[in-house]
Amino acid sequence: MTQQPMSSVPSADKATAYLEEVRGRLRADGCSLTKATWGDHQVVLGSRSDRKLRWMATKAELFVFAAVVPEVDVRALAEFTGWAMAFARSARGGVIGARNAVSVLPALISGSVQPEAVDWAAADARLLGATVIGRPVTVETAFKGSPRVTLHRGRSMYGGMFTGHVLEKAARYFP
């Protein structure tokens, strides 16, 4: 049996503390905050909408889903991403496709993230129909130094004009 030093914080506590920091960052950025449940996990849900002239007056809705789990693997991340994108699609405002775009940042936070899940998150954005774009996020809190955050940072075929906005928000919420 190995003893943990009294000064170290267990990874589950680090993950929970990180989730609370995300909640604070969402609130500070003017997001509406609610809670949801995914399986046995409590989910922090932040949402906001922005409209900019350079987007041809399209309303960009952003949904951020964040939950702490014991371990992140590809299966869990894919299920969480699908659930979050479907949830956002049903919760969105406005008429589908009528100058409305929806982006989703589904984030699973854990002290243990499998390398395959990191690769899956970084590989590409996901699309639900033609209106919901998801960029899955993994946050590994047990990584040496600061938490390791992974998501697809490149352009996607759809919603490309919103990429900079979504990546800016992702960097703000998940530093």
Secondary structure, 3 states (H helix, E strand, C coil): CCCCCCCCCCHHHHHHHHHHHHHHHHHHCCCEEEEEEECCEEEEEEEEEEECHHHCCCEEEEEEEEEECCCECHHHHHHHHHHHHHHHHHHCCCCCCCCEEEEEEEEEEECCECHHHHHHHHHCCEEECCCEEECCEEEECCCCCCCEEECCCCCCCCCHHHHHHHHHHHHHHCC
